[in-house]
């Protein structure tokens, strides 16, 4: 390898390292200062680099925040993917949701999500990135629902795609709601677990009773009507 190639490789490594620092710094700034207080200066301070590098690597603060949102979602989904793929029932899915909620809140990711959702209302570049990040979660949840609903009373009645979005929206809402009413959010989580227990009880019915439940559901409406 020539001296020029080595120098180019070193510059590329340095650039990637700086980008990683800026992406991490953007998320820390959101958690510490909120969307209104996040600027090139605050991100650079969190990252420990010159603020001019924000514009050199990303063009704008909004583009940096969008990239940080996508990267953060990819990292969080990857962290939990194996646990999600091991889920075999709705009960287990709800238990996973509660455990993840506690973990994400403790790590400060709930605060970041709240700021991204708030910022997406007024920052056009953030809305698609935030939606894409949520879609990563929805895709994983949909896979779980298709697997656990197959062959059960809700198979053909509940739309896994729509239900996955409802589940994701519920947990996002609960994460934000908890900031103003922790007891209310806890009560809502408990109610979801009770609903999961009810559905688990339906799954344990004998075949004839399960068919009767499925028939009643289809008569009441939904995809099977």
Secondary structure, DSSP 8 states (H G I E B T S, - for coil): --HHHHHHHHHHHHHHHHHHHHHHHHHHHHHHHHHHH--HHHHHHHHTS-THHHHHHHSSHHHHHHHHHHHHHHHHHHHHHHHHHT--SHHHHHHHHHHHHHHHHHTTHHHHHHHHHHHHTT-HHHHHHHHHHHHHHHHHHHHHHHHHHTTSTTTTTS-HHHHHHHHHHHHHHHHHHTTT-HHHHHHHHHHHHHHHHHHHHHHTS-HHHHHHHHHHHHHHSSTT-
